[in-house]
């Protein structure tokens, strides 16, 4: 009997240990809200100030769907806008569409469209001097727009295919160059590339980029290898690398919790803790949803939002043809809310 009690006691301790590990992983998917809608999808953007969540949909009938950030109820749309991403600055919204759409961020009323060259993909708004950067994988790599009036100020050759960008708020814009294994550094005043940081083979195919502006630290989320490269924003010196999931396409840093998040197409969200400006560790790998590869942070509530959908079986491959994408299950497009 004593032996049985001992075994039971060990089992209880083991269970408590497992529960203890679970308690150390505070993040979870709080809700999966099916909102439906047609078209492809790429980036998602939270306008914390105006309490709006923007979800661009790509296609011939593309539009930017807008949801209430607190309830996720449909709040309107920017019609006839097939764009990949959205940014808000100076009270105006912009979509990385062709042409670029510009609207009133409060009322969603269209203001105008802006002709740009290249193939608009990523987008970033820099509060340092109220400019919006439209990124393209072909020349010109970046088109710079004045967020106050929508005027095109110029273009920038980044020397490669740009993905996510961040700013230190002091006149430097950092851009992940996906096909070069580098981070380009833009002088926001002169609109030129002042330098670039080589990731030295520790990360390539980098699509996500986040920044701890206070401590001048960059976090590059890369696909080959699957790693988050942590480096100095001052000189590009690599501090460390950490493993992440497969197929990252976005990263964000939360200065309040000192955590950086990388969303991956394999249906995982990697959470890295900044224990100090020189010490970092993987805190959690959260299961989200396959293809939920981009994310955005609501700075007011500290909640994260990801987007994805369900897909059926891919059609048979015809001889000499590339494999077709599997069809999206109608009505399955969803917004995932992640938090503690």
N, C-alpha and C positions, 0 to 999 in steps of 0.2 A: 504493500500500500504506500509506504514512504517513497518507494522508487517511482510509482505511478505519479504521486504528487510532484516529485522532482521533475519528471518528464513534462507534466502539465505546466509546472512553473517555468521550465525552459521554453516551452511553446509560447507561454504568455509573454515572456521577455522578448522572444523573437518577434511576436506580433507587435509588441510595443516598439521594437526597433524599426520594423517596416513602417509603422504608422509615423514614427519619428522622422524617417526619411521623407515620407509623404508631406509632413508638415513643413519640411525645409523647402518644398517646392510650392510656393504659394500661388502661382499663376494657374488659371484654368480658363477654358472656354465658357464664358458666362451665358452666351446665347448664340444660336445660329438662326438668323432671321431670313427667311426666303422672301425675296422682293421681286423675283422674276425679271422680265425684260429681255430684249433681244440684243444680239451683237457680241463681239469679242470684248475682252477687258484686259487692262494692264495695271495702271496705277490707281490708287485710292487716296483721297486727300481730305483731312479734317480741318475745317476753319473753326478753331476753338472760339474765337472772338464772336463770330456771327452765329455759332452753333449750327453749322451746316456740314454735312458729309457729302462730298462730291465723288461720283462714280462715273467716269467717262465710259461710254460704250462705242465700240468701233464697228463700222460697217457702212453700207450705202445709206441706211436710214439711221446712222449713228446720232446719238444725243448724249449730253451730260446729265445724268440723273442726279437729283439733289434730294437729300433726306435730312430730316431733323436729327441733329446729333444726339439729342437726349432720348428720343423715342424711336428713332429709325423709321418714322412714318414718312411717306413720300411728300416732298415739299415743292416739287416743280422740276423743270428741266430747261436746259439750253438746247434748243432744237437745231437740227441740221448741222451738228458739230460732231464729226467723227475724230475724236482725239484720244491720245494715250494718257495724258495727265492733266492736272489742274494746279494752279497756284493763285493765291490771293495776295494783293498788295495795293496800298493806297486806296482802299475801298473798292477795288476792281478785281474781277475774276478773269483769268486767262486760261485757255485750253491749248494744249500742244496739238493743234489740228492744222489742216492746210486748206484755207487760210486759218491763221490763229483767230479764235473768237475772243472777244472782250465784252464783259457785261458788268452791271452794277451788282456788287456783292451783297447788297442789302435786299434789293428788290428782284434781282435776277433779270432785270430788263436788259436786252441787248444794247450795246453801245456801238460797236463796229467790228469789222473783220480786218485783219492785218496780213498782207501778203508777205510771205517769207519763202526763202529757197530751201533746198534740201528736203528731207523727209522728217518732219517734227515727230519726236518721240518723248524724251524726258523733258522736264520743265522744273525751273527753280526760281523762287523770288528771294532776292537779297535785300533785306531792310537797310543795309548800310547806306545805299544811295538810291533806293526805290527803283531797282531794275529787275526785269524778268528775263531769264535766260531760257531760250528754246533750243534744245539739243537735237542733233541729227547725226546718224551714223555715216552720212555722206556729206560732202562739202556743201555749204559751210557747216562746220561742226556745232557752232553756237551762234545764234542771232540774239542780240541784246535789245530789249525793248524798254522804253521809259514807262513805268507802271502808272504814272500820273495821267498821261495823255495817249499812250499807245504808240508813240513815235518810235520807229526803228532807228537805233543809235549806231549800229554797226554789227560786224560779224567777227568771229574769232576762229582761227585754225588751231584746233587742239591736238592735231597730230594723230588722231585715232578716233575710235567710236566711243562717245561719251555715254555714261549711264547716270547714276545718281550724283547730285552735287550738294554741298553744304557750305556754310560761310562761318568765319570766325567773328563776324561783326565788326572787324577792324580794317576791312578793305581787301580781304583775301577770300576768293571763292575756290573751293577744292572740288575737282571732278574726277570720278573713277573712270579710267580709260579701259574699257572692257577688253579690247584686243591687244593691248600692249603691256598689261601687268604693271600699270603705272597710275599715279594720281597726279593730274595736272593742276598747277596752282596759277590762278588768274589774278592779276592786279586789277581790282574792280575799278580803279580810277582811270587807268589807261586802256582797259579792255585788251590786254595782252597777256600771254603766258609768260610769267616771270621765271618759273622753273617747273620741274616735275620730279616726283619721288618714285624711284624704281623699287618695286617690291621684291626684287632679287630672287625671283622664282618661288617665293614663299606663297604667292597668290597670283592667279591669273583668271581671266574671265570674271573680273570683279564687277558686280552689278550694283551692290549696295555700298553706301558710304554714310557714316554718321560721325558726329564730332562732339567732344566735350570741349566746348569753347573756353571755359574757365581755365582748364588745365592744358589746353592746346594739344589735344590728343585726337587722332583720327582712327576710325575703325572701318577697315575695308573688308567687306563680305565678298568672298571669292568662291568660284566654282571648281577651279583646277589648281591646286587641290582644294578640297572642301574645307576652307579655313577662314577664320577672321584674323586679319593681319592688323595688329595694333601698332601704330607708329606716331612719332612726334609730328605735329603740324608745323613746327618751327623749322626743322631741318630734314625731316623724312626718316630719321633714324628709327629702325624697327625695334620695338620694345619686346613684343612676344607674338606668338601665333596660337590660336585656339581652334579646335575642331567644331564644325557646324554641320548642319544637314545638307542634303543634295538639292541643287537648283535654286540657290538664293537669288533674289531679285530686288531686295530692299533691306535697308537697315535704318534704325533710329535710336538716338540716345535720349534717355530721360534724365535730365540733370537733378531732378528732385529725388529720385531713387538711386541714382548713380548706376544705372543698368543700361546696357545696349542690347537691342533685339534684332535678330536676323530672321526674316521669313523665307521659307523654302518651298519649292514646288513639290517636294516629296511629302508634304503635309506635316511639317514640323516647324516649330518656332524655337530658335536657340536663344537663350537668355544668358548674357554674360554680365557678371558683377564686377564693377570697378571697386576693389577693396581699398586701393590707393592709386595715385597717378602712376605707380610702377608695378602694381600687382592686380592681376585679373584672373578670373576663373569662370568656367561654365557653371552656371547656377542651376539651369534646368533646360531640358529639351521637351517641349510641350507638343503633344499631338493636336493638330488643328484640322486641316482638310486638304486632300490632294489638290494641287494647283493653286493653293492659297500662298502665292509667292511674293506678294507686295503687302505693305502695311502702312498705317499712319497712326500717329499718337495724338490723343486729345489731351493737351497740356493742362486743362482744367481738372479733369477727372482721373488722369493717369491711365485711362483705358486705351487699349489698342484695337484697331479695326482692320480686318483682313477681308478679302473678297475671293469667292470661288464659285464653282458650279459643279453639277454632276454631269458625267459624259457617258454616252453609250459606246458600243463597240465600233472600232474603226472599220470603214468599208474595205473590201478586198483591194489589193494593190494591182492595178492594171500593168501589163508588161511595158517597160520603158517609162513608167510614170513614178513620181514620188509618192510616198504614202500620204493619204489624205488624213486630215485631222478628224478625230471622232466627233460625232455630233453632240451638241449640248442637249441635255434632257430639258424639254420645255418647262419653264416655270421653276427651274432648280437653282437659278442664280441666287447666291446668298451673301449676307454680310455677317461675319463672325466678330463677336465682341469678346475681347480677352482682358482679364483683370484679376484682381485678388478677391 
